[in-house]
């Protein structure tokens, strides 16, 4: 069902192919679509994306900023804020 919806949005030129992902053709459309999703659902989706990025089960390496962004948007602040590392590279 989700794939059908994405396909329809691409046909309507709301989304475009950006290599290995789809992106909105316009920032205003993206912002409106984002705000149309209820906050609890957005948090849940950000949390699922954060898990996916942290687990590394994707073809591209995610940056720490991408992981932190999704953790923060999911309300997972302890994971979003980097912790200082000690002399042996271990988070304190």
N, C-alpha and C positions, 0 to 999 in steps of 0.2 A: 504494500500500500504506500509506504514512504517512497519507494523507488518510482512508482507511478506518478506520485505528486511531484517529485523532483524532475522527472521527465517532462511533465506538463509545464512546469515553470521554465524549463529550458526552451521548450517549443514556443512559449510566449515571450521569450527573450528577457525574462526576469533574472534568470541565472545564466552564467556562461561557463564554458569549460576553461579551467585554469590549470591545465596539466593533469595532475592526479586528484584534483578536487574541483568542486563547483564554487563559484563566487557570484554574489549579486552584481548586477551591471551598474548599480547606482547605490551610493552610500545612504541616501534618503530611503530608498526602498528597503535596504537592509535594516535600518533603524526602525522603520515602521513594522516590519515583519518580526523583529526581535521583541518589540514592545507589545505585540499582539499575543505573544506567548505568556501565559500566567507565570508570575514569579516563582511559585513552587516548582513548576515544570522546568523553567529555565535553570534553576539551581540543580535539579535532578539531572538535566542534560549536561550541564557543565561538570558535574561530579562524574558522570559516566565518561565524558571525554578526558577528564583529568586521569581517571583510572587507566584508560586506554593508553594515554601518553606515557604515564609513569611505568606501566607494564612493558612498554616498548614493543607491542604487538602490531607494528605498522612498518611501512617500507622506508619512511624518512625519520631521521633523528629529530626529536622535538627539543627545542631550546628550554632552558630553565625558566625563561620568562613565559613561554607558552604554558608550561605546566603550572607555574605560579598563578597566571591569569585565571585559568580554569578552576584551580583550587580556591582562589579568592572569590570568584563569582559563585562558587558552590557553597561558600561559607566555611570552607576548610582552611581557616587562617593559619593554624600551626604548620600545615604543609606548604602554604603559600609564601611564608616569610622565611628566608634563608637563615640558618643558624650559623654562628661563627664556628669555624673549624679550629681544632687544636693543632699542636705541632705535628701530629701524625696523620693529619687529614681527616680526623674523625670529628663529627659534629659533637659539640659539647652540650 
